Amino acid sequence: MTVKITQALKNLLETEKLNADELCLRFSQWKLSDEYGSYYFGKDSAYIKPPIDGKQYKLRHVHLIPVKDKVQLSAWNKAWELGKRKTSNRALIYVDDNKGNFLLIFIITRKRLNDFADLYPDVKTALQHWYRVVKTNDFNSFNELKTLFPHADQVGKLTVFNIAGNKVRLIAAIHYNSHRIYIRNVLTHTEYDKNKWKE
């Protein structure tokens, strides 16, 4: 088995003071067991889109132990003790060639949402609602998105969501072809009006 890692993921791990070699080793050990065989890795799923080399289900993600969220860590530990499927808001994106070779691509999180909610707890519920809606819907176009988010605006290649009665502006890049949403910024109305996010 060969496990490689992208430079982008190495850089991310460095900023989080995590060891890339250790992640690769734990990933290998997990792959040699099963989905429930590692404390550090949880639910493993494939993406239908985007296809890799013209084939679906090649790009995958596995939930990772939630290192900074105490509530999720408690739920993770309980699932581990009961031998149940573990989920979190951190996921490792990876791909394999079905020959035992893996490329670890990146870790996605809800960090921007969580950090903002920690600073402004009065909008936490509204942010959680936004996240649930986008997580459970596949939007094929901006017009489709507008049916659930009528106050969303397109600004260049980005989409701006008005959240919590216009207290919050969430700026995202939406890839409709792969049904992926990447959060660029979460700002207060005042921060948004300064236009620094456009730089």
ChimeraX attribute file (.defattr): number of C-alpha atoms within 10 A of each C-alpha:
attribute: neighborCount
match mode: 1-to-1
recipient: residues
	/A:1	9
	/A:2	11
	/A:3	16
	/A:4	14
	/A:5	17
	/A:6	14
	/A:7	12
	/A:8	13
	/A:9	17
	/A:10	18
	/A:11	14
	/A:12	15
	/A:13	16
	/A:14	12
	/A:15	9
	/A:16	9
	/A:17	9
	/A:18	13
	/A:19	11
	/A:20	17
	/A:21	13
	/A:22	10
	/A:23	16
	/A:24	18
	/A:25	12
	/A:26	15
	/A:27	17
	/A:28	17
	/A:29	13
	/A:30	18
	/A:31	16
	/A:32	12
	/A:33	10
	/A:34	12
	/A:35	17
	/A:36	18
	/A:37	15
	/A:38	16
	/A:39	17
	/A:40	18
	/A:41	25
	/A:42	26
	/A:43	16
	/A:44	19
	/A:45	13
	/A:46	15
	/A:47	15
	/A:48	15
	/A:49	16
	/A:50	16
	/A:51	13
	/A:52	13
	/A:53	7
	/A:54	7
	/A:55	11
	/A:56	13
	/A:57	14
	/A:58	19
	/A:59	21
	/A:60	19
	/A:61	22
	/A:62	21
	/A:63	23
	/A:64	23
	/A:65	21
	/A:66	21
	/A:67	11
	/A:68	9
	/A:69	12
	/A:70	10
	/A:71	9
	/A:72	17
	/A:73	17
	/A:74	12
	/A:75	15
	/A:76	23
	/A:77	15
	/A:78	13
	/A:79	17
	/A:80	18
	/A:81	10
	/A:82	9
	/A:83	11
	/A:84	15
	/A:85	15
	/A:86	25
	/A:87	21
	/A:88	21
	/A:89	15
	/A:90	18
	/A:91	23
	/A:92	18
	/A:93	21
	/A:94	20
	/A:95	17
	/A:96	15
	/A:97	11
	/A:98	8
	/A:99	8
	/A:100	11
	/A:101	13
	/A:102	20
	/A:103	17
	/A:104	23
	/A:105	20
	/A:106	20
	/A:107	18
	/A:108	15
	/A:109	16
	/A:110	13
	/A:111	13
	/A:112	15
	/A:113	17
	/A:114	17
	/A:115	12
	/A:116	18
	/A:117	18
	/A:118	12
	/A:119	10
	/A:120	12
	/A:121	13
	/A:122	12
	/A:123	17
	/A:124	17
	/A:125	12
	/A:126	16
	/A:127	21
	/A:128	13
	/A:129	13
	/A:130	18
	/A:131	13
	/A:132	11
	/A:133	13
	/A:134	16
	/A:135	12
	/A:136	8
	/A:137	11
	/A:138	16
	/A:139	21
	/A:140	14
	/A:141	13
	/A:142	15
	/A:143	11
	/A:144	12
	/A:145	16
	/A:146	13
	/A:147	11
	/A:148	14
	/A:149	17
	/A:150	12
	/A:151	12
	/A:152	19
	/A:153	15
	/A:154	13
	/A:155	10
	/A:156	8
	/A:157	9
	/A:158	17
	/A:159	19
	/A:160	20
	/A:161	20
	/A:162	19
	/A:163	21
	/A:164	16
	/A:165	9
	/A:166	11
	/A:167	13
	/A:168	23
	/A:169	23
	/A:170	22
	/A:171	23
	/A:172	18
	/A:173	17
	/A:174	19
	/A:175	15
	/A:176	14
	/A:177	12
	/A:178	15
	/A:179	18
	/A:180	16
	/A:181	16
	/A:182	12
	/A:183	17
	/A:184	15
	/A:185	17
	/A:186	23
	/A:187	17
	/A:188	17
	/A:189	15
	/A:190	11
	/A:191	13
	/A:192	18
	/A:193	11
	/A:194	9
	/A:195	9
	/A:196	8
	/A:197	13
	/A:198	9
	/A:199	4
